[in-house]
């Protein structure tokens, strides 16, 4: 009888260990932001995602703003390690290479960045596939432009949503001219506003402000002048449904929950992971009443087709 009890106890222990072998207990979660969580766009969405993790998993969460240098990142990670953080988000591309360098020093911590190249076993980079959302935004702007002259004030030339916007506009109406300018910074409001004024003098009547810190300022100026915008990252229809025709939305806060869930279930992969409309973390925002119903039906059908088949309108095999 004693041998039977011993055997059953041993089996239960082994089963319990086996059941946890592919899972990681989510302890606490940290966030590093290069600028601020108060930009109402990218940084704010990351912070909201952190709060959702806190609510869903009942863990402690921490954040630090203005973390831009290697030294600042190293100090923040060391501090988070002391606070039992084992999942850390670097809210931007700039953290990917730094996380690769630090990862081996913190083997029990998983490092998550965005749009970079994660190369270590405990690093992951999340990539928003921005081309399609930009394409649909460009279609909308080209359809609605009265001057046949639309603009993009973007942060960097590598942003796929910018290329998508240009090609979507061309697909919708090849006679529409697209003016594109770059700030070379996510938050350089002064430069962005100078570029905006230059575009407006050229007759641009719809602008896609594809950046963070200056995004709101541009939309406010367009609203003041009775012009239009295509919102970026957030659904910005609340800034004026007659101003914001639609928005290209990245549900960053939802993606944070997805990552935490995968980590806690032992299913968060290392390396680079793409996300698009099909994953439920990218969508178009609310369409303005200014956008005619017939066009809205067409573009909503195009979006549904893209989600199901992975084909944008210019790629359709049935065209």
ZISULBEL-V917791 format. One record per pair of residues at least 24 apart in sequence whose ideal C-beta (glycine too) atoms are under 6 Angstrom apart, sorted by the first residue. I is the first residue (numbers start at 1). J is the second residue. If there is no record, write none. Layout:
i->I j->J
i->I j->J
//
This chain:
i->22 j->266
i->23 j->266
i->24 j->263
i->24 j->266
i->26 j->57
i->26 j->59
i->26 j->263
i->26 j->264
i->27 j->84
i->27 j->86
i->28 j->59
i->28 j->60
i->28 j->83
i->28 j->84
i->28 j->85
i->29 j->53
i->29 j->59
i->29 j->61
i->29 j->87
i->30 j->62
i->30 j->80
i->30 j->85
i->30 j->88
i->31 j->63
i->31 j->89
i->32 j->64
i->32 j->67
i->32 j->76
i->32 j->90
i->33 j->65
i->33 j->91
i->34 j->68
i->34 j->92
i->35 j->187
i->36 j->65
i->39 j->212
i->39 j->213
i->40 j->216
i->41 j->212
i->41 j->215
i->41 j->233
i->41 j->234
i->42 j->212
i->42 j->233
i->45 j->252
i->45 j->253
i->46 j->91
i->46 j->252
i->48 j->253
i->49 j->252
i->49 j->253
i->49 j->256
i->52 j->253
i->52 j->257
i->53 j->256
i->53 j->260
i->70 j->98
i->73 j->98
i->77 j->102
i->81 j->106
i->87 j->263
i->96 j->125
i->99 j->123
i->112 j->259
i->118 j->271
i->118 j->272
i->121 j->270
i->123 j->270
i->124 j->270
i->125 j->272
i->126 j->273
i->127 j->272
i->127 j->274
i->128 j->250
i->128 j->275
i->129 j->274
i->129 j->276
i->130 j->160
i->130 j->161
i->131 j->160
i->131 j->164
i->133 j->161
i->133 j->248
i->133 j->282
i->134 j->161
i->134 j->164
i->134 j->165
i->135 j->164
i->135 j->168
i->135 j->312
i->136 j->284
i->137 j->165
i->137 j->208
i->137 j->230
i->137 j->248
i->138 j->165
i->138 j->168
i->138 j->169
i->139 j->168
i->139 j->172
i->140 j->245
i->140 j->246
i->141 j->169
i->141 j->206
i->141 j->230
i->142 j->169
i->142 j->172
i->142 j->173
i->142 j->176
i->143 j->172
i->143 j->295
i->144 j->245
i->145 j->176
i->145 j->205
i->145 j->206
i->146 j->205
i->147 j->203
i->147 j->205
i->148 j->175
i->148 j->176
i->149 j->177
i->149 j->203
i->149 j->204
i->150 j->178
i->150 j->206
i->151 j->179
i->151 j->199
i->151 j->204
i->151 j->207
i->152 j->180
i->152 j->208
i->153 j->181
i->153 j->192
i->153 j->195
i->153 j->196
i->153 j->209
i->154 j->182
i->154 j->210
i->155 j->183
i->155 j->186
i->155 j->211
i->157 j->182
i->159 j->210
i->161 j->210
i->162 j->210
i->165 j->208
i->171 j->314
i->179 j->204
i->186 j->211
i->186 j->212
i->187 j->212
i->187 j->213
i->189 j->213
i->189 j->214
i->189 j->217
i->231 j->285
i->235 j->285
i->235 j->286
i->237 j->285
i->237 j->286
i->241 j->288
i->242 j->290
i->245 j->288
i->245 j->291
i->246 j->284
i->246 j->285
i->246 j->287
i->247 j->285
i->249 j->283
i->249 j->285
i->250 j->282
i->251 j->281
i->254 j->281
i->255 j->281
i->277 j->307
i->278 j->307
//
